[in-house]
Amino acid sequence: MANTDQEILEGLAEIVAEETGLDQADILLEKSFTDDLDIDSLSMMTIVTHAEDKFGVRIPDEEVKNLATVGDAVSFIKSAQA
C-alpha cells in the first residue's frame, strides 16, 4: 500500500535524523540535502538504502543525484510505490 506524502516525509525525516543527528522537525520538504542539511554523499547513500528498505522501493544510483531536496525524495518514493 502506498504511503501519503506526510507518511513518507515523517519516515524519511526519521531516517535522516538518525543518520545525521539533526532534529526531525528541521527536515522539511523544501530543504536541500547538501546545502541545508549538510549531507555528504556517503550519508546520502546510507539514507537511500534505509529509505529503500522502509518504503519497499528501489532508488537507482542514477536517480539519487536528482534528489536535491527532501521533497524530491518524497515525490520519487511516492511515484515508485504507485
C-alpha positions in Angstrom: 0.0 0.0 0.0 1.3 3.4 -0.9 2.1 5.9 1.8 0.8 9.5 1.8 3.3 12.4 1.3 3.1 13.1 5.0 3.9 9.5 6.0 6.8 9.4 3.6 8.1 12.7 4.9 7.9 11.5 8.5 9.6 8.2 7.7 12.3 9.9 5.7 12.8 12.6 8.4 13.3 9.8 11.0 16.0 8.1 8.7 17.8 11.4 8.1 17.7 12.4 11.8 19.1 9.0 12.8 21.9 9.3 10.2 22.8 12.9 10.8 21.7 13.8 14.3 19.5 16.6 13.0 16.2 17.4 14.6 13.3 15.7 12.7 11.4 19.0 12.8 14.1 20.6 10.7 13.8 18.1 7.9 11.2 19.8 5.7 10.2 19.3 2.0 12.0 22.4 0.8 15.3 21.5 2.5 18.3 20.7 0.3 20.1 17.6 1.3 23.5 19.2 0.7 23.1 22.9 1.2 20.5 23.0 4.1 21.1 19.6 5.8 24.8 19.3 5.0 24.5 15.6 4.0 27.6 14.2 2.2 27.5 11.5 -0.5 28.2 8.6 1.9 25.5 9.6 4.3 23.1 10.1 1.4 23.7 6.5 0.2 23.1 5.3 3.7 19.8 7.3 3.8 18.8 5.9 0.4 19.5 2.3 1.5 17.3 2.8 4.6 14.6 4.5 2.6 14.5 1.6 0.1 14.1 -0.8 3.0 11.5 1.2 4.9 9.3 2.1 1.9 9.9 -1.0 -0.3 11.1 0.9 -3.3 14.3 0.8 -5.4 16.1 4.1 -5.9 18.7 3.6 -8.7 22.1 5.2 -8.2 21.5 7.4 -11.3 18.3 8.8 -9.7 20.0 9.7 -6.4 21.8 12.6 -8.0 18.3 14.0 -9.0 17.1 14.0 -5.4 18.3 17.5 -4.4 15.6 18.2 -1.8 13.6 16.3 0.8 10.6 17.0 -1.4 12.3 15.4 -4.4 12.9 12.2 -2.4 9.3 12.2 -1.1 7.9 12.6 -4.7 10.2 9.9 -6.0 9.3 7.4 -3.3 5.6 8.1 -3.7 5.8 7.5 -7.5 7.9 4.4 -7.0 5.2 2.9 -4.7 2.4 3.5 -7.2 
